[in-house]
Amino acid sequence: MDPVTFATARLLLRPFTPDDADAVYAACQDVDIQYYTPAPTPFRREDAERYVEETAPKGWATDGDYILGAFRTDNGALVGSFCLTKRDRGVYELGYWAAKEQRGHGYSAEAARTLCDWGFTALHAHRIEWWAMVGNVASRALAEKLGFTLEGTLRNRSMVNGQPHDWWVGGLLKP
């Protein structure tokens, strides 16, 4: 699928370009992004370049991972990365991270809501899932704000820094 672009009241959601590598690198120095997401630790400049030049474009080309950067329209600052990943026929997973200095202003909800709406209409999703490591209360608060229903806790779902961690899972059904 060809990448899409969206404009909201305060954001431009668009595919990442190589020029975004510096902003992605800076945002992903945040310890919470490295702990709560699958971002490499430590997150190097090469990781940012690979993300914007290879990972994101490949996701669109293979119709499996629709990654967009969200940028403020007033100053062009990177808000974060938002994606829908195909999990099954009609089922997608919403994933996101937000730059530390952009949190708490409603930008992530604006971006994620736009992406979910697109998923239900253009991708014909009937369900969008959200997953987060237990303890990532900011991610859970955003998912609940978007209308996701917390459906359970998966015990010892993944290993982080050599330790097993529980994960929350939630779902949002097509309106």
Secondary structure as UniProt FT lines:
FT   STRAND          6..7
FT   STRAND          11..14
FT   HELIX           18..20
FT   HELIX           21..27
FT   TURN            28..29
FT   HELIX           31..36
FT   HELIX           45..50
FT   HELIX           51..55
FT   HELIX           56..61
FT   TURN            62..63
FT   STRAND          65..72
FT   TURN            73..75
FT   STRAND          78..88
FT   TURN            89..90
FT   STRAND          91..98
FT   HELIX           100..102
FT   TURN            103..104
FT   HELIX           107..121
FT   STRAND          127..133
FT   TURN            134..135
FT   HELIX           137..145
FT   TURN            146..147
FT   STRAND          149..160
FT   TURN            161..162
FT   STRAND          163..173
//
